[in-house]
């Protein structure tokens, strides 16, 4: 991150809160969001490890869905999958629109 942008905001009499809100946070936002999405995807991938590590009575969303799929595909699992897919498409569309170059 280029620190000269924060220096320029300070030279233009922005308070530290305004500098953070209008300069620093928008620059860090895409990295924070990408890290959150990566962590979410990796957590869904950890079903096998969670199955071995968790104790009885503990259920995470991925292990719950796997258990439901082993029994029978229920409308509940379909609804959760649809919400996760919709959320992913919504986030990807928002990031595409926010990061495209404007003329």
N, C-alpha and C positions, 0 to 999 in steps of 0.2 A: 504494500500500500504506500502510495506516495505521500509522505508527510508534508510536502509543500502545500497540499490542499488544505490541511488543517492550519498551517501557518497563515495561508491566505485568508481563511475564515477569521482567524484571530486578528489579522491586520484590518479586516473590515468590521471590527468591533463586535463580533459575535461572542456571546457568552460561551463558557465551556459546554453547557447543556445544549445550546443551539448548534455548536460545532459537532457535538456527538450526534445529535438528532438529524441534522441536515447534510453532514459530510461523512462522518465515520460510519454510521449505521448503514446508509445506502451502499457504501463501498463493501462492507462486510456481509451484507444481507445475502447475496447469492452464495457465498461460501458457507455460511451458516445453514442455509436451506439445503444446499447440496449435501452437507454433512449429515443433516437430519434425515434426508431421504436415504442416504447410504446406510446409516445406522438402522433405519426401519427395514430395508431390504435384507441386510445381514441378519437382523433378528428373526425374520421369517425363515431364513435359511438354517437357523440353529435348532430346528425341530429335533433332529436326531440326537444332538448333544443334550438338549433339554430332557428328552425322554430318559436318558441314562442318569442324569444328575438330579432331577426333581424327586421329591419324596411324595408319598401318597397324599392325595387330597389337593395338591397344587396343580393348577392348570393355567397355562398361558394361552393366549389366543391361538397361536399355531398348533399347540398340542391338543387343544379343545377341538379345533377344526379337523385335525387328523383323526382324532377319536371318533368324531361324528361321521367322517367319510368311511371309516372302517365298518361302522354299523350299517348305515344307510345314508344316502344323500337326502338331507332334510331341507325344507324351505329356509330354515334358519341359516344353514351353511351357505345356501344360494344368496341369501340377503347380505350376509357378511362379505362374501366374495364380490357381489355387485357393488357394495359400498366402497370396498377397497379399490376395485378397478375404477370406479367413478372418481374417487379421490385422486388416484394416480393420474388419470387423464386430465382432470381439472388442474392439478399442480403443474403438469408438463405444459399444458396450454398457457397457463399464467406465466410460467418462466419463459416460454417462447415469445409471448407478447411483450413481456417486460425487457427482454434482452435483445430484441431485434433492433437493427439500426434504423434510425429515422433520418430522412433527407431534409 
